[in-house]
């Protein structure tokens, strides 16, 4: 479970969130997690498979 958190932390610059309020921090973290998951899906399935599934 540590790999995703380490990756996300590195993407964020291993420092602080760019926003301050909880709602904004929550949104920022959600976007980081979404980007991480999208990159993983693309790597596992490949772009062609994702595009085929999106058209279905």
C-alpha positions as CSV (number, residue, x, y, z in Angstrom):
1,X,0.0,0.0,0.0
2,X,3.0,2.3,0.4
3,X,3.8,2.5,-3.3
4,X,0.8,4.6,-4.3
5,X,1.3,7.0,-1.4
6,X,5.0,7.4,-2.2
7,X,4.2,8.1,-5.9
8,X,1.5,10.6,-5.0
9,X,3.8,12.3,-2.5
10,X,6.5,12.6,-5.2
11,X,4.0,14.0,-7.7
12,X,3.0,16.6,-5.2
13,X,6.6,17.7,-4.7
14,X,6.8,15.9,-1.4
15,X,5.8,19.0,0.4
16,X,2.4,20.6,1.2
17,X,-0.9,20.9,-0.6
18,X,-1.3,23.9,-2.8
19,X,-4.6,24.7,-1.1
20,X,-5.5,25.3,2.5
21,X,-9.1,24.6,3.3
22,X,-10.2,21.0,3.9
23,X,-12.6,21.0,1.0
24,X,-10.0,22.2,-1.4
25,X,-7.3,19.9,0.0
26,X,-9.8,17.0,-0.4
27,X,-10.4,18.0,-4.0
28,X,-6.7,18.4,-4.7
29,X,-5.9,14.9,-3.3
30,X,-8.8,13.4,-5.2
31,X,-7.4,14.8,-8.5
32,X,-3.9,13.3,-7.6
33,X,-5.5,9.9,-6.9
34,X,-7.6,10.0,-10.1
35,X,-4.5,10.8,-12.2
36,X,-2.6,8.0,-10.5
37,X,-5.4,5.5,-11.2
38,X,-5.7,6.6,-14.8
39,X,-2.0,6.2,-15.4
40,X,-2.1,2.7,-13.9
41,X,-5.1,1.7,-16.1
42,X,-3.4,3.0,-19.2
43,X,-0.3,1.1,-18.3
44,X,-2.1,-2.2,-17.6
45,X,-4.7,-2.2,-20.4
46,X,-3.2,0.1,-23.0
47,X,-4.6,3.0,-24.7
48,X,-6.3,1.0,-27.5
49,X,-8.3,-1.2,-25.0
50,X,-9.4,1.9,-23.0
51,X,-10.5,3.7,-26.2
52,X,-12.4,0.5,-27.3
53,X,-14.2,0.3,-23.9
54,X,-15.0,4.0,-24.0
55,X,-16.7,3.6,-27.3
56,X,-18.8,0.6,-26.2
